[in-house]
Amino acid sequence: MTTAQPLIQARGLVKRFGDFTAVDGIDVEVRPGEAFGFLGPNGAGKSSTMRMIGCVSPPTAGELRILGMDPRRDGPAIRARLGVCPQLDNLDPELTVRENLTTYARYFGIPRRVAAQRAAELLDFVQLTERAGSKVEPLSGGMKRRLTIARALVNSPDLVLLDEPTTGLDPQARHLVWERLFRLKRQGVTLVLTTHYMDEAEQLCDRLVVMDGGRIVAEGSPRELIDRYSTREVVELRFVVDSQQDVAGKLDGIGERVEVLPDRILLYVADGDAAMAQVHGRALAPASVLVRRSGLEDVFLHLTGRTLVD
Amino acid sequence: MVGALLPRLVGLTAVARRSASVTERNIATLRSSYWVVLISGFLEPLLYLLSIGVGVGALIGELPLPDGSTVPYAAFVAPAMLAASAMSGALAETTFNFFAKMKFMKLYDGVLATPVRPFEIALGELGWAMARGVLYSAAFLGVMVAMELTTPTRALAAFPAAVLIGFAFGALGMAASTYMRSWQDFDLVGFVQFTLFLFSGTFVPAEAYPAVLRWLVEVTPLYRAVDLTRGITTGSGDWSLLLDVLYLLGVLVLGLVVAGRRMGRLLYR
């Protein structure tokens, strides 16, 4: 797998809008068949990167090759093989659910008969067959998202770009989307997604980069990143409002690291229960305690000093 | 020779195919309610023709044409209404509707993620705008023949001219729309359109204006369009018709190029 030619290859990729630098010299390589994630808070440069990869935003500087081609010159040829699910649904409000797929297929030059067949299969795949004749407007957020994903698959793409595929969806709708994306992944479709949800990245991504302020601050598989930048367990302590700063000083020496957030204190430790024993030994009485496994959220906090979703 | 030409030809068919897919999208949106829009667009020039051409025309009688011949006032006004309706049909589609698709429906953001390019969207939308304009023009020419304001042969010759007029104004409207910031700006479009409608030699021969004003009128696109249709339907045209055609072709190409470029700049951010 590693010897195959990368589908996306970026070197020193930069995107500026006037004085603002959205993407500040990133190196990325995505290989066939993998699910690759861009993780970061809003404004980290994820969407700008995705738009450049989607060949709808010319890079300001740096090198970018998609499917072995140059986006500046081969835009239409590259886009013919991409499936794009943008951050905001831009479905056609004047068409029905089914027509949204068949019309979109025509933009790719897919013959009408094939388009109709493909639309039927995809509606089935995203469980919207019953709504095929409906307009887009009355659909729920989750249904629109699924339709947008189906639309991104209409040309049987080699590479699917998903910009925050589940942002704004309720938990049930998110799980349905994840489950469908997971199926795609199993079929060998290469997925590139952005997210600021840790659980999404952990569930779907084989490999990811953590972005902050237009730069890549870490790269690896979710497991590697957690091992490298965090401890095995985390103890979350909540104290009475305003007493946090005083308490934080008294926690020195417990575990590897102490992180003070506005609403809670995090202790990075190898063994959560042992750490709690120490906390109680120092006569501290938190209002609530939660011992959990380390996750990507902790990696992000460690790397940037900030939480992901504010 | 063929080897060098073939990729270009394939490129051209791809452009045509992708543009057609944009037109097709609009056909798919056709719903029964659209006929209301179509009928109002057809009735408007007809009402002008009946009220002013026939009504006011009864008071005016005959009018001299540049070539010395005279025609009834209604026959003078009718070709101008033909040109004006080709203009307004094309503008309606390429200003309001185009702007709504671009800015509010975010339709083209989705289209641009496919192989279709901005210029091809412009071309496809223009093709659609023309489908509407062509219907208006054909119907109106039919009315002109029925009212004996022109002959069937001349009406046939005037048809492609009306199509060209629609294309030129459609391209112009699309280019203008890319500069619009909000709906307020469209008031300006409406104002310009109405001014053109009143003063492009539509109801009064441009020769009646003072020299400076006349010169100004004669360089505006609707004047050239009226000159073209009137020359054909009254059979009074001369070499200046060729100038009209070249002028309108120029407007068409310019409008399309500007629209395609501006869309690229607005959408490929």
Interface residues (C-beta under 8 A of the other chain):
Chain A: F17 R51 G54 V56 S57 P58 G75 P76 A77 R79 A80 L82 V84 P86 L88 N90 L91 D92 P93 E94 L95 E99 T102 T103 Y104 R106 Y107 F108 G109 R151 N155
Chain B: A14 R17 R18 S21 V22 E24 R25 A28 T29 M105 K106 L107 D109 G110 V111 L112 A113 T114 P115 V116 R117 L267 Y268 R269
